[in-house]
Amino acid sequence: MIISDEFKGIYMHIPFCNNKCIYCDFVSTVEQRSQESYVKALICEIEREKCNQKIDSVYIGGGTPSTLYDGAILEVLNAVQQCFVLQDSCEITIELNPESVTEKKLIEYKKAGVNRISMGLQCADDDMLKSIGRKHSVQTFMDASKSIRQHFDNFSTDLILGLPLLKNDSQNDKSKSELSFELINKSIETALECQVKHISAYALKIEQKTRLHKKQCDFDLCDDDLIAILYDYTVEQLSKRGFHRYEISNFALQGYQSKHNLKYWTNGDYYGFGVSACGRHGLSYVKNTDNIKKYISGALPNVDKISVEQYKQDCIMLSLRLTRGLSLSKYRELFKEDLLQTKSAQINQLLDNGFITIESDRLRVLEKYLYVSNSIILKIIN
């Protein structure tokens, strides 16, 4: 098996937040006193990996990276630039929350080399934002967007489909479906008004140990059927506005696909720096501790080897999340086998049932089945 590692990506996790959203299960903390110690530990980890590896994408996520003290992102990205070879076209993304955006921070990020901003809206309703634990208002998002556009052209936002309604909602004369459609319409219009170039639209998932999981009885939750309808509606509305769906949950104007996220979906290699961060290098997975104190104290990551068979399955599952699908020639080059032969029975059945198609070199799930593609993909890999 030949694994190309000419270009790798870097993911860095910043765990600090001003508050914890009720649906969030990422490793994060509202305790801010350890920020400087954490940044030092992060830079030490980056320096341990110092090499001449070429990098074409960097993603700073969390948590909320924009809650870091002024100058921290500049320190971290300076360390990255000193330890790796960043390509001229390297995409460098940082996640922000609207309430923590300042002119000073935006200038710092620009100086540090950031060229892509991801700022979560989630929805365009102040009452809903408050109920899910967001600290910003719709107007705060719009004001922050205006500031961002003065410094950055490449601007992405996130929307959540199927957000839970409070059971004592004052608009109880309307159905849950009506309220949900009104909410996604307002959210899409707000994002477009703010001139975003990329939108990630995720279905709400209730994760274990989140506050939402513990307080489900307080909310009127959308069922899977309603969320699927909202998803199809979102696809339709964004398509009309020129946003191409290139992955199940991701939409972009021409030329604004996320280079870093595409690295994940095309089975690329990447470093993971920071607490809870994961990295991938061929058949090796690297995973840092989820404990912030242990990370600051210098805990080393765990390294696990996966089998070639698991690598094949990952390649199929991740690639088929993309609307362009899986390159059969690249699969053949990588694994020295023809997928159409080794999985002929499964693929022929799915072709006969109209779930997938093969066009030229591409095997892909039909777009109308992308939302339920997991079950289709499992039929291929099992």
C-alpha positions in Angstrom: 0.0 0.0 0.0 1.3 3.4 -1.0 0.4 6.4 1.2 1.2 9.9 -0.1 2.2 12.4 2.6 3.5 15.3 0.5 1.1 17.7 2.2 -0.4 17.3 5.6 -2.8 19.4 7.7 -2.6 20.6 11.3 -5.5 20.7 13.7 -5.0 22.6 17.0 -7.5 22.4 19.9 -8.1 25.4 22.1 -10.4 24.3 25.0 -11.3 27.6 26.5 -14.9 29.0 26.3 -16.8 31.8 28.0 -19.6 29.3 28.6 -20.7 25.8 27.7 -23.5 25.4 25.2 -26.1 22.8 26.3 -25.5 20.6 23.2 -21.6 20.7 23.3 -19.6 17.5 24.1 -16.2 18.8 23.0 -13.4 19.1 25.6 -13.7 22.6 26.9 -13.6 24.6 30.1 -14.8 28.0 31.3 -11.9 28.3 33.6 -9.5 30.8 32.0 -6.5 30.9 34.5 -4.5 28.2 32.8 -4.5 29.9 29.3 -0.8 30.9 29.4 0.3 27.4 30.7 -1.8 25.8 28.0 -0.3 27.9 25.2 3.2 27.0 26.4 2.3 23.3 26.4 0.8 23.6 22.9 3.9 25.2 21.6 6.1 22.6 23.2 4.1 19.9 21.5 4.4 21.6 18.1 8.2 22.0 18.6 8.5 18.2 19.4 7.2 17.5 15.9 9.6 20.0 14.2 10.4 18.8 10.7 10.4 19.9 7.0 6.9 18.5 6.5 4.9 20.5 4.0 1.6 21.9 5.3 -1.4 23.1 3.2 -4.1 23.6 5.9 -4.2 24.7 9.5 -7.4 24.7 11.6 -7.6 26.2 15.0 -10.8 24.9 16.7 -12.2 24.3 20.2 -13.6 25.4 22.4 -13.5 29.0 21.4 -10.0 30.0 20.2 -11.0 33.7 20.2 -11.3 33.6 24.0 -7.5 33.3 24.3 -5.5 36.3 25.6 -4.3 38.8 23.0 -1.2 37.6 21.2 -1.7 33.9 21.9 -2.7 33.0 18.4 0.3 34.9 17.0 2.6 33.0 19.3 1.1 29.6 18.3 1.2 30.3 14.6 4.7 31.6 14.7 5.7 28.3 16.3 3.9 26.4 13.5 5.7 28.5 10.8 9.1 27.8 12.4 8.6 24.1 12.7 6.9 23.2 9.4 6.9 24.4 5.8 3.6 26.2 5.2 2.7 26.4 1.5 1.9 29.8 0.0 -1.6 28.6 -0.6 -2.0 27.2 2.9 -5.5 27.7 4.3 -5.4 28.8 8.0 -8.7 28.8 9.7 -9.7 30.0 13.2 -13.0 29.6 15.0 -14.6 32.6 16.7 -17.7 33.3 18.7 -19.4 36.6 17.9 -19.2 38.0 21.5 -15.4 37.6 21.6 -14.6 39.3 18.3 -12.6 42.5 18.6 -10.8 44.7 16.1 -7.5 44.0 17.9 -7.9 40.2 17.7 -8.8 40.4 14.0 -5.7 42.4 13.2 -3.6 39.9 15.2 -5.1 36.9 13.3 -4.4 38.6 10.0 -0.8 39.3 11.1 -0.4 35.7 12.2 -1.3 34.4 8.7 -5.0 33.5 9.3 -6.9 33.7 6.0 -10.2 32.0 6.9 -12.7 32.7 9.7 -15.3 30.3 11.0 -17.9 32.0 13.3 -20.9 30.1 14.5 -24.4 31.6 14.2 -26.3 28.3 15.0 -29.6 30.1 14.5 -31.1 33.6 14.0 -33.4 33.8 17.0 -32.4 35.5 20.3 -34.7 33.4 22.5 -33.4 30.2 21.0 -29.8 31.3 21.2 -30.3 32.0 24.9 -32.1 28.7 25.5 -29.2 26.7 24.0 -26.6 28.6 26.0 -25.1 30.9 23.4 -23.9 34.2 24.7 -24.4 36.3 21.5 -27.5 37.8 20.0 -28.3 37.8 16.3 -27.3 41.5 16.1 -23.9 40.7 17.8 -23.3 38.1 15.1 -24.1 40.6 12.3 -21.9 43.3 13.9 -19.0 40.8 14.2 -19.5 39.7 10.6 -19.2 43.3 9.4 -15.9 43.6 11.3 -14.6 40.3 9.9 -15.4 41.3 6.3 -13.2 44.3 6.7 -10.2 42.0 7.2 -11.1 38.6 5.7 -12.8 37.5 2.5 -13.1 33.8 3.4 -15.8 33.6 6.0 -17.8 30.5 7.1 -20.6 30.0 9.6 -22.5 27.1 11.2 -26.2 26.4 11.4 -27.9 23.7 13.5 -31.0 22.0 12.1 -33.7 20.7 14.5 -32.9 22.9 17.5 -35.2 22.0 20.5 -38.1 24.3 21.3 -38.8 25.1 24.9 -42.1 23.4 26.0 -43.5 26.7 27.3 -42.7 28.6 24.1 -45.0 31.6 23.8 -45.6 30.8 20.2 -47.4 27.6 21.0 -50.2 28.5 18.7 -47.8 27.4 15.9 -46.8 23.9 15.2 -43.3 22.6 15.9 -42.8 22.2 12.1 -43.9 25.8 11.4 -41.6 27.2 14.0 -38.7 25.0 12.8 -39.1 26.2 9.2 -39.4 29.8 10.3 -36.2 29.4 12.3 -34.1 27.9 9.5 -35.4 30.5 7.0 -34.3 33.3 9.3 -31.0 31.7 9.9 -30.2 31.2 6.2 -31.3 34.7 5.4 -29.1 36.1 8.2 -26.1 34.1 7.1 -26.5 35.3 3.5 -27.0 38.9 4.6 -23.6 38.7 6.4 -22.0 37.6 3.1 -20.6 34.2 4.3 -18.9 32.1 1.6 -19.3 28.7 3.3 -22.1 27.2 5.5 -22.0 24.1 7.6 -25.5 22.9 8.4 -25.6 20.1 11.0 -28.5 18.1 12.4 -28.7 18.4 16.1 -27.3 15.4 17.8 -28.0 14.8 21.5 -24.7 13.6 23.0 -24.3 11.8 26.3 -23.2 13.8 29.3 -24.3 17.2 27.7 -26.7 19.5 29.5 -29.2 18.9 26.7 -29.1 15.2 27.3 -29.8 15.7 31.0 -32.6 18.2 30.4 -34.4 16.7 27.4 -37.7 16.7 29.3 -37.6 20.6 29.3 -37.6 20.7 25.5 -39.9 19.8 22.6 -37.4 17.9 20.4 -37.7 17.5 16.6 -37.9 14.0 15.4 -35.7 12.5 12.8 -38.3 12.8 10.0 -38.7 16.5 10.6 -35.0 17.1 10.7 -34.6 15.2 7.4 -37.3 17.5 5.8 -35.5 20.6 7.2 -32.2 19.3 5.8 -33.7 18.8 2.3 -35.2 22.3 2.5 -31.8 23.8 3.5 -30.1 22.1 0.6 -32.8 23.5 -1.8 -32.6 27.0 -0.4 -28.8 27.2 -0.4 -28.5 25.7 -3.9 -30.8 28.5 -5.2 -28.3 31.0 -3.7 -25.3 29.5 -5.4 -24.0 27.3 -2.5 -22.8 23.9 -3.8 -23.2 21.0 -1.4 -19.9 19.3 -1.6 -20.3 17.2 1.6 -23.3 16.0 3.5 -23.3 19.0 5.8 -21.2 21.5 4.0 -22.0 24.1 1.4 -19.8 26.6 -0.4 -19.8 29.2 -3.1 -17.4 28.4 -6.0 -13.8 28.4 -4.8 -14.6 28.4 -1.0 -14.7 24.7 0.0 -12.9 24.0 3.2 -9.4 22.7 2.2 -8.8 21.4 5.8 -12.1 19.5 6.1 -11.6 18.0 2.6 -8.3 16.6 4.0 -10.4 14.5 6.5 -12.9 13.3 3.9 -10.2 12.3 1.4 -8.3 10.3 4.0 -5.4 12.8 4.2 -2.8 12.9 6.9 -2.7 15.6 9.6 -1.2 16.5 12.9 -3.4 17.0 16.0 -2.1 19.4 18.6 -3.7 20.3 21.9 -5.9 18.5 24.5 -8.1 15.8 23.0 -6.7 16.4 19.5 -6.2 13.5 17.1 -3.7 13.1 14.3 -3.4 10.6 11.5 -0.3 9.5 9.7 -1.0 6.6 7.3 -1.9 3.6 9.5 -1.1 5.4 12.7 -3.7 7.3 14.8 -2.4 9.7 17.5 -4.7 10.8 20.3 -3.9 13.3 23.1 -5.3 13.1 26.6 -8.8 14.6 27.2 -7.6 15.9 30.5 -6.5 19.6 30.3 -4.3 19.4 33.5 -2.5 16.3 32.3 -2.0 17.9 28.9 -0.4 21.0 30.4 1.8 18.7 32.5 3.2 17.1 29.4 1.2 13.9 29.0 2.3 12.2 25.8 -0.3 11.0 23.2 -1.4 7.5 22.6 -0.5 6.0 19.2 -2.6 3.2 17.7 -2.0 1.2 14.6 -5.0 0.3 12.4 -5.2 -2.5 9.9 -5.1 -2.0 6.1 -8.7 -3.3 6.1 -9.8 -0.6 8.5 -7.9 2.0 6.4 -9.9 0.8 3.3 -13.2 1.1 5.2 -12.3 4.6 6.3 -11.4 5.6 2.8 -14.7 4.4 1.5 -16.8 5.8 4.3 -15.2 9.3 4.3 -15.1 9.7 0.5 -18.7 8.8 0.0 -19.7 11.7 2.3 -18.6 13.9 -0.6 -21.0 14.7 -3.5 -18.1 13.9 -5.8 -17.7 10.5 -4.2 -14.8 8.0 -4.3 -12.1 8.0 -7.0 -11.9 4.3 -8.1 -8.5 4.8 -9.7 -7.1 6.4 -6.6 -8.5 3.5 -4.5 -6.9 1.0 -6.9 -3.6 2.9 -6.7 -3.6 3.0 -3.0 -4.7 -0.5 -2.2 -3.7 -2.4 -5.3 -7.2 -3.8 -5.8 -10.3 -3.0 -7.8 -13.2 -2.1 -5.5 -15.7 -2.9 -8.2 -14.5 -6.5 -8.2 -13.9 -7.0 -4.5 -17.3 -5.5 -3.6 -19.1 -6.4 -6.8 -22.2 -8.0 -5.1 -22.8 -5.1 -2.8 -22.2 -2.4 -5.4 -24.4 -4.1 -8.0 -27.3 -4.4 -5.6 -27.0 -0.7 -4.7 -26.8 0.2 -8.3 -29.9 -1.8 -9.1 -31.8 -0.2 -6.3 -30.8 3.3 -7.5 -28.9 4.4 -4.4 -25.5 4.9 -6.0 -24.1 5.6 -9.4 -20.8 5.2 -11.2 -19.8 8.0 -13.5 -16.4 7.8 -15.2 -14.0 7.2 -12.4 -16.3 8.1 -9.6 -18.5 6.0 -7.3 -20.9 8.2 -5.4 -24.1 8.1 -3.5 -27.0 9.9 -5.3 -27.5 13.3 -3.8 -31.1 12.6 -2.8 -29.8 9.8 -0.5 -26.8 11.7 1.0 -28.6 12.4 4.2 -29.1 8.7 4.9 -25.9 7.6 3.3 -24.5 5.9 6.3 -26.7 2.9 5.8 -25.7 2.8 2.1 -22.0 3.0 2.9 -22.3 0.2 5.5 -23.7 -2.1 2.8 -20.5 -1.6 0.8 -17.9 -2.0 3.5 -19.6 -4.9 5.4 
